[in-house]
Amino acid sequence: MLVPEVGRSRAEIAERMSAAAQAWIDALTAEQRATGCWAGPGGGAAEGERLRWFYTPTDHGGLPLGEQRPAQQRRAMQLLSTGLSTAGYVTAATIMGWENVLDLVEGFSATWGRERARDPGMYYLRVFGEPAADRMWAWRFGGHHLSLNYLVVDGEVRAVTPCFLGADPASGPGLGGALIRPLAQVEDLAHELVGSLDPDQRRRALLLDKAPTDIVGGNRSRLADGDRMIRLPDVWRGHFADPELARKVNQVSDAAEAAAGLTDADHDRLALTRAPQGLAGADLTPSQRELLGALVSTYTGRVPSALSPEVPLDDLHLAWAGSLTPGEPHYYRLQGARFLAEWDNTQRGANHGHSVWRDLANDFGLDVLAAHRAAHH
């Protein structure tokens, strides 16, 4: 480990978050504060905004790193580090810098309506409420392929999802023939698990022999039974007013759908369901369950161990779509009573990965907020 994990409890981590958030706020100008600091959780326009999240290169809401002084950026990154494990922080920082690699892949030409589309400075931080021990407050950090959301109530971190990490390209060359893959184990452990299944297990796990072109839940604030994949033009903060940009994003979406060959019936088959689909963890062998546990940890291990939930493996279901061959388009999800993880790698010749961890009962701390309001009002 590069550095030891700090914070042995939800309260200790909340205290560190509060101090880091206040230090960042204190370093801002009044104008920056108006953008970076909004009203706390609980209702009104600020709460509606808190529940919006994105993973496309759109305005995520908040103060971008590129509009902050270096000392302010450092304090923003220090706050980010309080909500992540060491491995999670390294991965998030790699994803941010990876924008420079994507710019190279695209010939330094993409714009998406701004001066530079692939910009490591376009990661946004916003604090909702006053980060004090006796206050209810929240914060989020996000940009292209990164969305992190936290809620603190009564001096403890009470929610850490939605938690999204992505990488485009999913794999790039390193010196000496190495491959740099920010989300390698999120993909490889799943392939190892599905490759270990016997024919009957595989039949139960496989939803469809074609993969969706994105995670099925998309960037919805709340997930519901029957939710189908959201198409690319709708995973942005509004639609492009520029006709050429609107045409381009629709063209990219249409081309991806055509390549996937999905029908309406296929999208219905892949839709989210209240009752998990696929192969139950209870029907795995001990070695397969060990693989499943390791795969789950690539999601829950993104945050400090004190914030990482125990996920019952018996009731967790593995559902797979697309090719079983590494390097070809594929999708999987892991779903239990509360835990949902989704991964897809289909775009850019199956070299563009998306992964998200959701809490089906408590994304954004909505369950905690409801209980808090019931107890105090």
C-alpha positions as CSV (number, residue, x, y, z in Angstrom):
1,M,0.0,0.0,0.0
2,L,1.3,3.5,-0.9
3,V,0.0,5.0,2.3
4,P,-2.0,3.4,5.2
5,E,-5.7,3.9,5.2
6,V,-6.8,6.5,7.7
7,G,-10.2,6.4,9.5
8,R,-11.4,3.4,11.4
9,S,-15.0,4.4,11.7
10,R,-17.7,6.3,9.8
11,A,-17.4,9.0,12.4
12,E,-13.6,9.4,12.0
13,I,-14.0,9.5,8.3
14,A,-16.8,12.1,8.6
15,E,-14.6,14.2,10.8
16,R,-11.8,14.1,8.2
17,M,-14.3,14.9,5.4
18,S,-15.7,17.8,7.4
19,A,-12.2,19.3,8.0
20,A,-11.1,18.9,4.4
21,A,-14.4,20.3,3.0
22,Q,-14.2,23.4,5.3
23,A,-10.6,23.9,4.4
24,W,-11.5,24.0,0.7
25,I,-14.5,26.3,1.3
26,D,-12.3,28.7,3.3
27,A,-9.9,28.9,0.4
28,L,-12.5,30.0,-2.1
29,T,-13.5,33.5,-3.2
30,A,-17.1,34.6,-2.6
31,E,-17.8,34.1,-6.3
32,Q,-16.3,30.6,-6.3
33,R,-18.3,29.8,-3.1
34,A,-21.6,30.7,-4.8
35,T,-20.9,27.9,-7.4
36,G,-19.2,25.4,-5.2
37,C,-21.4,25.6,-2.1
38,W,-25.1,25.0,-2.1
39,A,-27.9,24.5,0.4
40,G,-27.9,21.2,2.4
41,P,-29.8,18.0,1.7
42,G,-33.5,17.8,2.4
43,G,-35.5,19.7,-0.2
44,G,-35.8,22.4,-2.7
45,A,-33.8,23.1,-5.8
46,A,-30.5,22.2,-4.2
47,E,-31.7,18.8,-3.3
48,G,-33.0,18.2,-6.8
49,E,-29.6,19.2,-8.1
50,R,-27.8,16.9,-5.6
51,L,-29.7,13.9,-7.0
52,R,-28.5,14.6,-10.5
53,W,-25.3,12.8,-11.6
54,F,-23.5,12.2,-14.8
55,Y,-20.6,10.2,-16.3
56,T,-20.4,11.9,-19.7
57,P,-18.2,14.9,-20.4
58,T,-20.9,17.3,-19.5
59,D,-21.4,20.0,-16.8
60,H,-21.6,17.9,-13.6
61,G,-22.5,20.9,-11.4
62,G,-20.1,22.6,-9.1
63,L,-16.7,24.4,-9.3
64,P,-14.4,22.8,-11.9
65,L,-10.8,22.2,-10.9
66,G,-9.7,24.2,-13.9
67,E,-11.3,27.3,-12.3
68,Q,-9.4,26.8,-9.1
69,R,-5.9,28.0,-8.0
70,P,-3.4,25.2,-7.4
71,A,-3.7,25.4,-3.6
72,Q,-7.5,25.2,-4.0
73,Q,-7.1,22.2,-6.3
74,R,-5.0,20.5,-3.7
75,R,-7.6,21.0,-1.0
76,A,-10.3,19.6,-3.4
77,M,-8.2,16.5,-4.0
78,Q,-7.6,16.1,-0.2
79,L,-11.4,16.1,0.3
80,L,-11.6,13.5,-2.5
81,S,-9.1,11.3,-0.8
82,T,-11.2,11.2,2.4
83,G,-14.0,9.4,0.6
84,L,-11.9,6.8,-1.1
85,S,-9.6,3.9,-0.2
86,T,-6.0,4.3,-1.4
87,A,-6.7,2.0,-4.3
88,G,-9.9,4.0,-5.0
89,Y,-8.0,7.3,-5.0
90,V,-5.3,6.0,-7.2
91,T,-7.9,4.8,-9.7
92,A,-9.9,8.0,-9.6
93,A,-6.8,10.1,-10.1
94,T,-5.7,7.9,-13.0
95,I,-9.2,8.3,-14.6
96,M,-8.9,12.1,-14.4
97,G,-5.4,12.1,-16.0
98,W,-6.6,9.5,-18.6
99,E,-8.5,12.3,-20.3
100,N,-5.1,13.2,-21.9
101,V,-4.9,9.7,-23.3
102,L,-8.4,9.9,-24.7
103,D,-7.5,13.2,-26.3
104,L,-4.6,11.5,-28.1
105,V,-6.9,8.6,-29.2
106,E,-9.3,11.1,-30.8
107,G,-6.5,13.1,-32.4
108,F,-6.9,16.1,-30.1
109,S,-10.0,17.1,-32.0
110,A,-13.1,16.5,-29.8
111,T,-14.9,19.6,-28.5
112,W,-18.4,18.6,-27.3
113,G,-19.3,22.3,-27.4
114,R,-16.4,23.6,-25.3
115,E,-12.8,24.6,-25.9
116,R,-11.4,21.2,-24.9
117,A,-13.6,18.2,-24.5
118,R,-11.1,15.9,-22.9
119,D,-10.0,18.1,-20.1
120,P,-8.6,17.0,-16.7
121,G,-9.6,20.4,-15.4
122,M,-13.3,19.6,-16.0
123,Y,-13.9,17.7,-12.8
124,Y,-16.4,19.4,-10.5
125,L,-16.7,19.7,-6.7
126,R,-19.8,20.9,-4.9
127,V,-20.6,20.8,-1.2
128,F,-24.2,20.8,-0.1
129,G,-24.7,22.4,3.4
130,E,-22.3,23.3,6.1
131,P,-19.7,20.5,6.8
132,A,-20.0,20.6,10.6
133,A,-20.3,17.6,13.0
134,D,-23.8,18.6,14.1
135,R,-25.1,19.3,10.6
136,M,-26.5,17.2,7.8
137,W,-24.4,17.8,4.6
138,A,-23.3,16.2,1.4
139,W,-20.7,16.5,-1.3
140,R,-20.0,15.2,-4.8
141,F,-17.1,15.1,-7.1
142,G,-17.5,14.2,-10.8
143,G,-16.5,14.6,-14.4
144,H,-16.1,12.4,-17.4
145,H,-16.1,8.7,-16.2
146,L,-16.1,9.7,-12.5
147,S,-19.0,10.3,-10.2
148,L,-18.7,10.1,-6.4
149,N,-21.5,11.1,-4.0
150,Y,-21.5,11.2,-0.2
151,L,-23.9,12.1,2.6
152,V,-23.0,12.8,6.2
153,V,-25.7,12.7,8.9
154,D,-25.2,13.1,12.7
155,G,-21.5,13.1,12.4
156,E,-21.2,9.8,10.3
157,V,-20.9,9.0,6.6
158,R,-24.2,7.4,5.8
159,A,-24.1,7.1,2.0
160,V,-21.4,6.6,-0.7
161,T,-23.4,5.8,-3.8
162,P,-23.9,6.2,-6.7
163,C,-20.2,5.4,-7.3
164,F,-19.2,5.4,-11.0
165,L,-15.7,4.7,-12.5
166,G,-15.0,4.4,-16.2
167,A,-12.1,4.3,-18.6
168,D,-11.8,5.2,-22.3
169,P,-9.7,3.5,-23.5
170,A,-10.1,0.7,-21.1
171,S,-6.6,-0.5,-22.0
172,G,-3.5,1.5,-23.2
173,P,0.1,0.6,-23.9
174,G,2.8,1.1,-21.2
175,L,6.5,0.9,-21.6
176,G,8.1,-2.4,-22.0
177,G,5.0,-4.0,-23.4
178,A,2.9,-3.4,-20.3
179,L,-0.8,-2.6,-20.4
180,I,-2.3,0.2,-18.3
181,R,-5.8,-0.7,-17.4
182,P,-7.4,1.4,-14.7
183,L,-10.3,-1.0,-14.1
184,A,-8.6,-4.3,-15.0
185,Q,-9.8,-6.4,-12.1
186,V,-13.4,-5.2,-12.5
187,E,-13.3,-6.9,-15.9
188,D,-10.9,-9.8,-15.5
189,L,-12.4,-11.2,-12.3
190,A,-15.8,-11.3,-14.0
191,H,-14.4,-13.1,-17.0
192,E,-12.6,-15.6,-14.7
193,L,-15.8,-16.2,-12.8
194,V,-18.0,-16.7,-15.9
195,G,-15.3,-18.8,-17.5
196,S,-15.4,-21.1,-14.5
197,L,-19.2,-21.9,-14.8
198,D,-20.4,-25.2,-15.9
199,P,-22.9,-25.4,-18.8
200,D,-26.0,-25.3,-16.5
201,Q,-24.6,-22.4,-14.5
202,R,-23.7,-20.5,-17.6
203,R,-27.2,-21.0,-19.0
204,R,-28.7,-19.5,-15.9
205,A,-26.2,-16.6,-15.9
206,L,-26.5,-15.6,-19.5
207,L,-29.3,-13.1,-20.2
208,L,-28.6,-12.5,-23.9
209,D,-25.8,-13.3,-26.4
210,K,-25.6,-9.5,-27.2
211,A,-24.5,-6.8,-24.9
212,P,-26.1,-3.4,-24.3
213,T,-24.0,-0.4,-25.4
214,D,-24.0,1.1,-21.9
215,I,-24.9,0.3,-18.3
216,V,-28.7,-0.3,-18.1
217,G,-29.4,1.9,-15.1
218,G,-27.7,4.9,-16.8
219,N,-27.5,8.0,-14.6
220,R,-31.0,7.8,-13.1
221,S,-31.3,9.2,-9.6
222,R,-33.6,6.3,-8.7
223,L,-33.8,2.8,-10.2
224,A,-37.1,1.0,-10.8
225,D,-38.4,-2.3,-12.1
226,G,-38.4,-2.3,-15.9
227,D,-35.8,0.4,-16.4
228,R,-34.2,0.0,-19.9
229,M,-30.9,1.4,-21.1
230,I,-30.8,5.1,-21.6
231,R,-29.4,6.2,-25.0
232,L,-26.4,8.4,-25.2
233,P,-28.1,11.7,-26.1
234,D,-30.1,11.5,-22.8
235,V,-27.1,10.9,-20.5
236,W,-26.1,14.6,-20.6
237,R,-27.1,17.8,-18.8
238,G,-29.8,18.7,-21.3
239,H,-29.6,18.3,-25.1
240,F,-27.2,20.2,-27.3
241,A,-28.6,23.4,-28.8
242,D,-26.0,23.3,-31.5
243,P,-27.5,21.2,-34.3
244,E,-24.2,19.8,-35.4
245,L,-23.3,18.6,-31.9
246,A,-26.8,17.1,-31.5
247,R,-26.4,15.3,-34.8
248,K,-23.0,14.0,-33.8
249,V,-24.1,12.5,-30.4
250,N,-27.1,10.9,-32.1
251,Q,-24.9,9.5,-34.8
252,V,-22.5,8.0,-32.3
253,S,-25.5,6.5,-30.4
254,D,-27.2,5.1,-33.5
255,A,-23.9,3.6,-34.8
256,A,-23.3,1.8,-31.4
257,E,-26.9,0.4,-31.4
258,A,-26.6,-0.8,-35.0
259,A,-23.3,-2.5,-34.2
260,A,-24.8,-4.2,-31.1
261,G,-27.8,-5.4,-33.1
262,L,-30.2,-5.1,-30.2
263,T,-34.0,-5.2,-30.7
264,D,-36.7,-3.8,-28.5
265,A,-37.3,-7.3,-27.2
266,D,-33.6,-7.5,-26.3
267,H,-33.7,-4.2,-24.4
268,D,-36.7,-5.6,-22.5
269,R,-34.7,-8.7,-21.7
270,L,-31.9,-6.6,-20.3
271,A,-34.1,-4.2,-18.4
272,L,-33.6,-4.0,-14.6
273,T,-35.9,-6.1,-12.5
274,R,-36.9,-5.9,-8.9
275,A,-36.2,-9.6,-8.5
276,P,-32.5,-10.2,-9.5
277,Q,-31.9,-12.2,-12.7
278,G,-29.2,-14.7,-13.4
279,L,-27.2,-17.2,-11.3
280,A,-27.4,-17.0,-7.5
281,G,-24.3,-17.0,-5.4
282,A,-25.8,-19.8,-3.4
283,D,-25.4,-22.0,-6.5
284,L,-21.7,-21.4,-6.9
285,T,-18.9,-23.7,-5.8
286,P,-16.6,-22.5,-3.0
287,S,-13.9,-21.4,-5.4
288,Q,-16.5,-19.6,-7.6
289,R,-17.9,-17.8,-4.5
290,E,-14.3,-16.7,-3.7
291,L,-14.1,-15.1,-7.1
292,L,-17.5,-13.5,-6.7
293,G,-16.4,-12.0,-3.4
294,A,-13.2,-10.6,-5.0
295,L,-15.3,-9.1,-7.8
296,V,-17.7,-7.5,-5.4
297,S,-14.7,-5.9,-3.6
298,T,-13.7,-4.1,-6.8
299,Y,-16.8,-2.1,-6.2
300,T,-17.1,-1.8,-2.4
301,G,-13.3,-1.5,-2.0
302,R,-13.4,1.9,-3.7
303,V,-14.2,3.5,-0.4
304,P,-12.4,3.2,3.0
305,S,-13.1,-0.2,4.7
306,A,-15.2,1.5,7.4
307,L,-17.6,2.6,4.7
308,S,-17.6,-0.6,2.7
309,P,-20.8,-2.7,3.3
310,E,-21.0,-6.4,3.8
311,V,-22.7,-7.9,0.7
312,P,-24.4,-11.3,1.3
313,L,-23.1,-13.5,-1.5
314,D,-25.7,-16.2,-1.4
315,D,-28.5,-13.9,-2.6
316,L,-26.3,-12.0,-5.1
317,H,-27.0,-12.9,-8.7
318,L,-24.7,-12.7,-11.7
319,A,-26.3,-11.8,-15.0
320,W,-24.2,-11.7,-18.2
321,A,-24.9,-10.4,-21.7
322,G,-22.7,-10.5,-24.8
323,S,-19.6,-12.4,-25.6
324,L,-17.9,-14.7,-23.1
325,T,-14.6,-14.2,-24.8
326,P,-12.2,-11.5,-23.3
327,G,-11.7,-8.6,-25.7
328,E,-15.2,-8.8,-27.2
329,P,-18.3,-6.7,-26.2
330,H,-19.8,-7.8,-22.9
331,Y,-21.9,-6.6,-20.0
332,Y,-22.6,-8.0,-16.5
333,R,-24.5,-7.0,-13.4
334,L,-24.4,-8.2,-9.8
335,Q,-27.6,-7.7,-8.0
336,G,-28.8,-8.5,-4.5
337,A,-31.4,-7.1,-2.1
338,R,-29.6,-3.7,-2.0
339,F,-26.4,-4.1,-3.9
340,L,-26.2,-3.5,-7.6
341,A,-23.1,-3.3,-9.7
342,E,-23.0,-2.9,-13.5
343,W,-20.1,-3.1,-16.0
344,D,-20.1,-2.8,-19.7
345,N,-17.3,-2.8,-22.2
346,T,-18.7,-2.5,-25.7
347,Q,-17.8,0.8,-27.2
348,R,-14.6,1.6,-29.2
349,G,-14.1,-2.0,-30.2
350,A,-14.7,-3.2,-26.6
351,N,-12.0,-0.9,-25.2
352,H,-14.2,1.6,-23.3
353,G,-15.4,0.5,-19.8
354,H,-18.1,1.7,-17.5
355,S,-18.7,0.5,-13.9
356,V,-21.1,1.6,-11.3
357,W,-22.0,0.6,-7.8
358,R,-25.6,1.5,-6.6
359,D,-27.4,1.0,-3.3
360,L,-30.9,0.1,-4.3
361,A,-32.3,1.3,-0.9
362,N,-30.0,4.2,-0.1
363,D,-28.5,5.9,-3.1
364,F,-27.7,9.5,-2.1
365,G,-28.7,8.6,1.4
366,L,-32.4,8.9,0.6
367,D,-33.4,6.1,3.0
368,V,-31.3,7.7,5.8
369,L,-32.8,11.1,5.1
370,A,-36.4,9.7,5.2
371,A,-35.6,8.1,8.6
372,H,-34.0,11.2,9.9
373,R,-37.0,13.4,8.9
374,A,-39.4,10.9,10.6
375,A,-37.4,11.0,13.8
376,H,-37.0,14.7,14.0
377,H,-40.2,16.1,12.6
